[in-house]
Amino acid sequence: VQLQASGGGLVQAGGSLRLSCAASGSIFAINVMGWYRQAPGNQRELVATFTSSGSINYRDAVKGRFAISRDDAKNTVYLQMNNLKPEDTAVYYCHMIDKAPFRDNDYWGQGTRVTVSS
């Protein structure tokens, strides 16, 4: 299974970006799929994710600015990021949990860099 993330880049504060993450390979059933980020010197943190129940969790700092969505037919999750702030600068990682018959498998994408200039 591979997660291919795209859509990062350099943007000015107040701007927008849309990240995409497509899962491919031998997928059984996507249980959880979402986005984390890691800024230099910081730990990786949750940004937004679809949970196993289908609900959505957002980090408080991005509520009202970011929106996660998905296309189940394409095994793809998106992150629309609006009103970006310099503190959103980080490498954004796609994350997925695949519910296989005997175990859950945890996957990470390669990361896409988002840089927000002030």
matplotlib code that plots the C-alpha trace (Angstrom):
import matplotlib.pyplot as plt

x = [0.0, 1.3, 0.0, 0.9, 0.5, 0.6, -0.4, 2.1, 3.9, 4.8, 1.9, 1.5, -0.4, -4.1, -3.8, -5.1, -3.8, -5.4, -3.6, -4.5, -3.6, -4.3, -4.0, -3.1, -2.3, -3.9, -6.3, -8.9, -11.0, -9.8, -10.7, -9.1, -7.6, -6.4, -3.6, -0.8, 1.9, 5.4, 7.1, 10.9, 11.7, 8.2, 6.5, 4.1, 0.6, -2.9, -4.4, -7.6, -8.8, -11.8, -12.2, -13.2, -16.8, -16.8, -16.8, -14.1, -11.6, -9.8, -7.0, -8.4, -5.9, -7.3, -11.0, -12.9, -10.0, -9.3, -11.7, -11.1, -13.0, -12.7, -13.6, -14.1, -14.2, -10.7, -9.4, -8.4, -8.5, -8.2, -7.3, -8.5, -6.5, -7.8, -6.6, -3.2, -0.9, 2.9, 2.4, 0.8, 4.2, 5.2, 5.5, 2.1, 1.7, -1.1, -2.0, -4.2, -5.3, -6.3, -8.6, -7.2, -8.9, -6.6, -5.0, -5.0, -2.2, -0.8, 0.5, 2.1, 2.7, 6.0, 5.0, 4.3, 5.8, 3.7, 5.4, 3.4, 5.2, 4.2]
y = [0.0, 3.5, 6.9, 9.6, 13.1, 16.3, 19.9, 21.5, 24.7, 28.2, 30.6, 34.0, 34.4, 34.5, 32.3, 28.8, 25.4, 22.1, 18.9, 15.5, 12.0, 8.9, 5.4, 2.6, -1.1, -4.0, -2.1, -4.1, -1.4, 2.1, 2.6, 5.9, 8.5, 12.0, 14.5, 15.2, 17.8, 18.3, 21.6, 21.8, 20.9, 19.9, 16.5, 15.3, 16.5, 15.7, 18.2, 16.6, 13.0, 10.9, 8.5, 4.9, 5.9, 8.3, 11.4, 14.2, 15.5, 18.8, 20.3, 23.4, 25.7, 24.8, 24.7, 27.1, 27.4, 23.8, 21.3, 17.6, 15.7, 12.3, 10.5, 6.8, 5.7, 7.0, 6.2, 9.8, 12.3, 16.1, 18.9, 22.4, 24.9, 28.5, 31.6, 30.1, 31.4, 31.3, 28.8, 26.4, 25.9, 22.3, 19.0, 17.5, 13.8, 11.6, 8.8, 5.8, 2.7, -0.2, -2.7, -6.1, -9.4, -10.1, -6.8, -3.1, -1.8, 1.7, 3.7, 7.1, 9.1, 10.7, 14.2, 17.4, 20.7, 23.7, 27.0, 30.1, 33.4, 36.4]
z = [0.0, -0.9, 0.0, -2.5, -1.1, -3.2, -3.2, -0.9, -1.7, -0.8, -0.1, 1.5, 4.8, 4.1, 1.1, 0.4, -0.6, -1.2, -0.3, -1.8, -0.7, -2.8, -1.4, -3.8, -3.6, -1.8, 0.4, 2.5, 4.1, 5.0, 8.6, 9.4, 7.0, 7.6, 7.9, 10.4, 10.3, 11.7, 12.0, 12.6, 16.1, 16.9, 17.3, 14.6, 15.4, 14.2, 11.8, 10.7, 10.2, 9.5, 12.4, 12.3, 13.0, 10.1, 12.1, 11.7, 14.2, 13.7, 15.6, 17.4, 15.7, 12.3, 13.0, 10.7, 8.3, 7.2, 5.7, 5.2, 2.6, 0.8, -2.3, -1.4, -5.0, -5.4, -1.9, -1.7, 1.1, 0.6, 2.9, 1.9, 3.8, 3.8, 5.6, 6.1, 8.8, 9.2, 12.1, 9.6, 8.1, 8.3, 6.4, 6.1, 6.2, 5.1, 7.4, 6.9, 8.9, 6.8, 8.5, 7.3, 8.3, 11.3, 12.1, 11.4, 9.2, 9.7, 6.7, 6.2, 3.1, 2.2, 3.3, 1.4, 2.5, 3.2, 3.7, 4.7, 4.5, 6.5]

ax = plt.figure().add_subplot(projection="3d")
ax.plot(x, y, z, "-o")
ax.set_aspect("equal")
plt.show()
